[in-house]
Amino acid sequence: MLIILLFFVAHWYLSLFMQTFLQHRFAAHAAFTMNKFWERFFYGVTYFTQGSSYVSPRVYAIMHRMHHAYTDTDKDPHSPTFDKNLFVMMWRVGRLSNGIYNQNVELEPRFLKNLPDWPALDKIGHSVWSRLGWIAVYVMFYVQFAPSAWWYLLIPFHIMMVPFHGMIINWFAHKYGSVNFKMKNTSTNLLKVDWLMMGEGYHNNHHKNPSSTNFGFRWYELDPTYVIIRIFSRLKIIKIHKPVQAL
């Protein structure tokens, strides 16, 4: 049982960290920069940690920029205001993501500036065979180590890890929670201390200052990802350009 729990927690937080660090704060908002070696390194880590639910950082960045430009309108890629339920929202996000990757969606030039790109890895990560291969890995791991069949119920979370993370923020953090800043959108801070989403839960703070490296604004709003970003900065792996905003 312990090895299954460790595997699930590791997959949850490692894939989530790469989503918020590389796809969100780096690719979508350019909150910091890094050289090509480290960009490719973290690009590869993103693929290995997200596995079957991998989304190209380039595609993720475009969609997220659209979300900020069109928040809570019918052009928002994911909005509780215009989607009947979270499953409809997730389906629409999936279709748009595939459309952007396959270049079947007309995009405004403003969403296409300074995007990281690794076409060869994205081709692998978005292939059916790659996704099926990762699913096989998850299933075999549970067959080998799960103490009972009940634990197999966690496998769908592994398979859909990135969409599940997105659903928590894009649906619940636009419907529930508290606000530090009153704005013309429905963004909220889902948790007072974001131990679950590594800072992504401070969604209202993020909409107030999208390119800040630190999503926590109040003294008690710990952003675990920002702590790691500061370590990477001290190690000269990245260079922070946007000063941190605080209350």
The 8 nearest C-alpha neighbors of each residue, nearest first, counted from 0:
[[1, 3, 2, 146, 145, 4, 144, 150],
 [2, 0, 4, 3, 5, 6, 145, 144],
 [1, 3, 5, 4, 0, 6, 144, 145],
 [4, 2, 6, 0, 1, 5, 7, 145],
 [3, 5, 1, 7, 6, 2, 8, 0],
 [6, 4, 2, 8, 3, 7, 9, 1],
 [7, 5, 3, 9, 4, 8, 2, 10],
 [6, 8, 4, 10, 9, 5, 11, 3],
 [9, 7, 11, 5, 10, 6, 4, 12],
 [8, 10, 6, 11, 12, 7, 13, 5],
 [9, 11, 7, 13, 8, 12, 14, 6],
 [12, 10, 8, 9, 14, 13, 15, 7],
 [11, 13, 15, 9, 14, 10, 16, 8],
 [14, 12, 16, 10, 15, 9, 11, 48],
 [13, 15, 48, 49, 17, 16, 12, 11],
 [16, 14, 12, 18, 13, 17, 11, 19],
 [15, 17, 13, 19, 18, 14, 20, 12],
 [18, 16, 20, 14, 21, 45, 15, 19],
 [17, 19, 22, 15, 16, 20, 21, 23],
 [18, 20, 23, 16, 17, 24, 21, 22],
 [21, 19, 17, 24, 18, 16, 23, 22],
 [22, 20, 25, 17, 23, 18, 19, 26],
 [21, 23, 56, 18, 26, 19, 25, 59],
 [22, 24, 19, 27, 25, 21, 26, 20],
 [23, 25, 28, 20, 30, 27, 19, 21],
 [26, 24, 29, 21, 30, 28, 23, 27],
 [25, 27, 22, 60, 23, 29, 28, 21],
 [28, 26, 60, 23, 25, 24, 29, 64],
 [27, 29, 210, 24, 30, 25, 26, 23],
 [30, 28, 25, 31, 26, 27, 24, 32],
 [29, 31, 210, 28, 24, 212, 241, 25],
 [32, 30, 239, 29, 238, 240, 25, 237],
 [31, 33, 238, 237, 29, 239, 25, 34],
 [34, 32, 237, 37, 38, 238, 236, 35],
 [33, 35, 36, 37, 38, 32, 237, 236],
 [36, 34, 38, 37, 39, 33, 40, 115],
 [37, 35, 39, 38, 34, 40, 33, 41],
 [38, 36, 40, 39, 35, 34, 41, 33],
 [37, 39, 35, 41, 40, 36, 42, 34],
 [38, 40, 42, 36, 37, 41, 35, 43],
 [41, 39, 37, 43, 42, 38, 36, 44],
 [40, 42, 44, 43, 38, 39, 45, 37],
 [41, 43, 39, 45, 40, 44, 38, 46],
 [44, 42, 46, 40, 41, 45, 39, 47],
 [43, 45, 41, 47, 46, 42, 48, 40],
 [46, 44, 42, 48, 43, 17, 47, 49],
 [45, 47, 43, 49, 44, 48, 50, 53],
 [48, 46, 44, 50, 45, 49, 43, 53],
 [47, 49, 14, 45, 46, 50, 44, 13],
 [50, 48, 53, 14, 46, 52, 47, 45],
 [51, 49, 47, 53, 52, 48, 133, 46],
 [50, 52, 130, 133, 158, 53, 134, 49],
 [53, 51, 159, 50, 161, 49, 160, 158],
 [54, 52, 49, 50, 51, 46, 124, 55],
 [55, 53, 56, 59, 52, 58, 125, 124],
 [54, 56, 58, 57, 121, 59, 53, 124],
 [57, 55, 22, 59, 58, 60, 54, 26],
 [56, 58, 60, 55, 59, 115, 114, 116],
 [59, 57, 55, 61, 60, 56, 100, 62],
 [60, 58, 56, 62, 57, 61, 63, 55],
 [61, 59, 27, 63, 57, 26, 58, 62],
 [62, 60, 64, 58, 63, 59, 110, 65],
 [63, 61, 65, 59, 64, 60, 66, 58],
 [62, 64, 66, 60, 65, 61, 59, 27],
 [65, 63, 61, 67, 66, 62, 60, 110],
 [64, 66, 68, 62, 63, 67, 69, 61],
 [67, 65, 63, 75, 70, 69, 64, 68],
 [68, 66, 64, 70, 65, 69, 63, 206],
 [67, 69, 65, 66, 70, 64, 75, 63],
 [68, 70, 75, 66, 72, 67, 74, 65],
 [71, 69, 66, 67, 75, 72, 68, 184],
 [72, 70, 78, 75, 80, 184, 69, 73],
 [73, 71, 74, 75, 70, 69, 81, 78],
 [72, 74, 75, 81, 71, 69, 78, 76],
 [75, 73, 72, 69, 76, 70, 65, 71],
 [74, 76, 69, 66, 70, 72, 77, 73],
 [77, 75, 66, 92, 74, 62, 78, 65],
 [78, 76, 75, 88, 169, 92, 79, 66],
 [77, 79, 80, 81, 71, 82, 75, 76],
 [80, 78, 82, 81, 170, 173, 77, 84],
 [79, 81, 78, 82, 71, 72, 83, 73],
 [80, 82, 78, 79, 73, 83, 72, 71],
 [83, 81, 79, 88, 84, 78, 80, 87],
 [84, 82, 87, 81, 79, 85, 88, 80],
 [85, 83, 87, 86, 82, 88, 79, 170],
 [84, 86, 88, 87, 89, 170, 166, 82],
 [87, 85, 89, 88, 84, 90, 83, 91],
 [88, 86, 90, 85, 84, 89, 82, 91],
 [87, 89, 85, 91, 86, 90, 82, 77],
 [88, 90, 86, 92, 91, 87, 85, 93],
 [91, 89, 87, 93, 88, 92, 86, 94],
 [92, 90, 88, 94, 93, 89, 95, 87],
 [93, 91, 89, 95, 90, 94, 96, 76],
 [94, 92, 96, 90, 91, 95, 89, 97],
 [95, 93, 91, 97, 96, 92, 98, 90],
 [94, 96, 98, 92, 97, 93, 99, 91],
 [97, 95, 93, 99, 98, 94, 92, 100],
 [98, 96, 100, 94, 95, 99, 101, 93],
 [97, 99, 95, 103, 101, 96, 100, 104],
 [100, 98, 102, 96, 104, 97, 101, 103],
 [99, 101, 97, 102, 98, 58, 96, 103],
 [100, 102, 98, 99, 103, 97, 104, 96],
 [103, 101, 99, 100, 104, 98, 105, 97],
 [102, 104, 98, 101, 99, 105, 100, 97],
 [105, 103, 99, 98, 102, 106, 95, 101],
 [104, 106, 103, 107, 102, 99, 98, 108],
 [107, 105, 104, 108, 110, 111, 99, 109],
 [106, 108, 109, 110, 105, 111, 65, 61],
 [109, 107, 111, 110, 106, 112, 105, 61],
 [108, 110, 107, 111, 112, 106, 64, 61],
 [111, 109, 108, 61, 107, 112, 64, 106],
 [110, 112, 108, 109, 114, 61, 113, 107],
 [111, 113, 114, 110, 109, 108, 61, 115],
 [114, 112, 111, 115, 26, 29, 110, 27],
 [113, 115, 112, 57, 26, 116, 111, 60],
 [116, 114, 57, 26, 113, 56, 117, 38],
 [115, 117, 57, 118, 114, 56, 55, 121],
 [116, 118, 119, 120, 121, 115, 39, 42],
 [119, 117, 121, 120, 122, 116, 123, 55],
 [120, 118, 122, 121, 117, 123, 124, 116],
 [119, 121, 123, 122, 118, 117, 124, 43],
 [122, 120, 124, 118, 123, 119, 55, 125],
 [123, 121, 119, 120, 125, 124, 118, 126],
 [122, 124, 120, 126, 121, 125, 129, 119],
 [123, 125, 121, 122, 126, 129, 120, 53],
 [126, 124, 122, 123, 121, 127, 53, 129],
 [127, 125, 123, 129, 128, 124, 122, 130],
 [126, 128, 130, 129, 131, 125, 124, 132],
 [129, 127, 131, 126, 130, 132, 123, 125],
 [128, 130, 132, 126, 131, 127, 124, 123],
 [129, 131, 51, 127, 133, 132, 128, 134],
 [132, 130, 134, 128, 133, 129, 127, 135],
 [133, 131, 129, 135, 130, 134, 128, 136],
 [132, 134, 136, 51, 130, 135, 131, 50],
 [133, 135, 131, 137, 136, 132, 158, 51],
 [134, 136, 132, 138, 133, 137, 139, 131],
 [135, 137, 133, 139, 134, 138, 140, 132],
 [138, 136, 134, 140, 135, 139, 133, 141],
 [137, 139, 135, 141, 140, 136, 142, 134],
 [140, 138, 142, 136, 141, 137, 135, 143],
 [141, 139, 143, 137, 138, 142, 144, 136],
 [142, 140, 145, 144, 138, 143, 139, 137],
 [143, 141, 139, 140, 144, 145, 138, 151],
 [142, 144, 140, 141, 139, 145, 138, 146],
 [143, 145, 141, 142, 140, 146, 3, 2],
 [144, 146, 141, 147, 142, 150, 143, 0],
 [147, 145, 0, 144, 148, 150, 149, 141],
 [148, 146, 149, 145, 150, 151, 0, 144],
 [147, 149, 150, 151, 145, 146, 152, 142],
 [150, 148, 151, 147, 152, 153, 145, 146],
 [149, 151, 152, 148, 153, 147, 145, 146],
 [150, 152, 153, 149, 154, 148, 141, 145],
 [151, 153, 150, 154, 149, 155, 148, 156],
 [154, 152, 151, 156, 155, 150, 157, 7],
 [153, 155, 157, 156, 151, 152, 158, 137],
 [156, 154, 158, 157, 153, 159, 152, 160],
 [157, 155, 159, 160, 154, 158, 153, 163],
 [158, 156, 160, 154, 155, 159, 153, 137],
 [157, 159, 155, 156, 51, 160, 134, 52],
 [160, 158, 156, 52, 157, 162, 161, 163],
 [159, 161, 157, 163, 156, 162, 158, 52],
 [160, 162, 164, 163, 52, 159, 165, 49],
 [163, 161, 165, 164, 159, 160, 166, 89],
 [162, 164, 166, 160, 165, 161, 159, 167],
 [165, 163, 161, 167, 162, 166, 160, 168],
 [166, 164, 162, 163, 168, 167, 169, 161],
 [165, 167, 163, 169, 170, 164, 168, 162],
 [168, 166, 164, 171, 165, 170, 169, 163],
 [167, 169, 172, 165, 166, 170, 171, 200],
 [170, 168, 166, 165, 167, 172, 171, 173],
 [169, 171, 166, 173, 168, 79, 172, 167],
 [170, 172, 174, 173, 167, 168, 175, 169],
 [173, 171, 168, 187, 189, 174, 170, 175],
 [172, 174, 186, 185, 171, 170, 187, 175],
 [173, 175, 171, 172, 170, 185, 176, 79],
 [176, 174, 171, 172, 173, 189, 187, 177],
 [175, 177, 189, 187, 188, 172, 190, 178],
 [176, 178, 188, 187, 189, 179, 175, 190],
 [179, 177, 187, 180, 188, 203, 181, 176],
 [178, 180, 204, 181, 203, 177, 188, 187],
 [181, 179, 178, 182, 203, 207, 204, 187],
 [180, 182, 178, 179, 183, 184, 203, 207],
 [183, 181, 184, 180, 185, 207, 186, 206],
 [182, 184, 181, 185, 70, 186, 71, 180],
 [185, 183, 182, 186, 71, 70, 181, 173],
 [184, 186, 173, 187, 174, 183, 71, 182],
 [187, 185, 173, 203, 184, 202, 172, 206],
 [188, 186, 203, 178, 172, 176, 177, 202],
 [187, 189, 201, 202, 203, 177, 176, 190],
 [188, 190, 176, 200, 172, 187, 201, 175],
 [191, 189, 193, 192, 188, 200, 176, 201],
 [190, 192, 193, 220, 189, 188, 219, 201],
 [193, 191, 220, 190, 194, 221, 219, 222],
 [192, 194, 190, 195, 198, 200, 196, 197],
 [193, 195, 192, 197, 196, 198, 223, 190],
 [196, 194, 193, 197, 200, 198, 190, 12],
 [195, 197, 199, 198, 200, 193, 194, 15],
 [198, 196, 223, 224, 199, 195, 222, 194],
 [199, 197, 222, 200, 196, 193, 201, 214],
 [198, 200, 196, 201, 197, 202, 19, 168],
 [199, 201, 189, 202, 198, 196, 188, 193],
 [202, 200, 188, 199, 204, 203, 198, 214],
 [201, 203, 205, 188, 200, 204, 187, 186],
 [202, 204, 187, 186, 188, 206, 205, 201],
 [205, 203, 207, 202, 201, 206, 214, 208],
 [204, 206, 209, 202, 208, 207, 203, 214],
 [205, 207, 203, 209, 208, 204, 202, 186],
 [206, 208, 204, 205, 209, 203, 180, 182],
 [207, 209, 205, 206, 211, 210, 204, 244],
 [210, 208, 205, 206, 211, 207, 28, 204],
 [211, 209, 30, 28, 208, 212, 241, 29],
 [212, 210, 213, 243, 209, 208, 241, 30],
 [211, 213, 30, 243, 225, 210, 214, 241],
 [214, 212, 225, 211, 215, 243, 222, 216],
 [213, 215, 205, 198, 201, 204, 222, 216],
 [216, 214, 220, 222, 213, 221, 217, 201],
 [215, 217, 245, 246, 220, 214, 218, 244],
 [218, 216, 220, 219, 246, 215, 245, 221],
 [219, 217, 220, 216, 221, 215, 246, 245],
 [218, 220, 217, 221, 192, 191, 215, 216],
 [221, 219, 215, 192, 217, 218, 216, 222],
 [220, 222, 215, 219, 192, 223, 193, 198],
 [221, 223, 198, 225, 215, 224, 197, 214],
 [224, 222, 226, 197, 225, 221, 198, 227],
 [225, 223, 227, 226, 222, 197, 228, 198],
 [224, 226, 228, 213, 227, 222, 223, 229],
 [225, 227, 223, 229, 224, 228, 230, 222],
 [228, 226, 230, 224, 225, 229, 231, 223],
 [229, 227, 225, 231, 230, 226, 232, 224],
 [230, 228, 232, 226, 227, 231, 225, 233],
 [229, 231, 227, 233, 232, 228, 234, 226],
 [232, 230, 234, 228, 236, 229, 233, 237],
 [231, 233, 229, 235, 237, 230, 234, 238],
 [232, 234, 230, 235, 231, 229, 236, 237],
 [233, 235, 231, 232, 236, 230, 237, 229],
 [236, 234, 232, 233, 237, 231, 238, 33],
 [235, 237, 231, 234, 232, 33, 37, 238],
 [238, 236, 33, 232, 235, 32, 231, 31],
 [237, 239, 32, 31, 232, 33, 240, 235],
 [240, 238, 31, 241, 30, 237, 32, 232],
 [239, 241, 31, 30, 238, 242, 32, 29],
 [240, 242, 30, 211, 239, 243, 210, 212],
 [243, 241, 240, 244, 211, 212, 239, 30],
 [242, 244, 211, 213, 212, 241, 245, 214],
 [243, 245, 242, 211, 216, 246, 213, 208],
 [246, 244, 216, 243, 217, 215, 218, 213],
 [245, 216, 217, 244, 218, 179, 215, 204]]
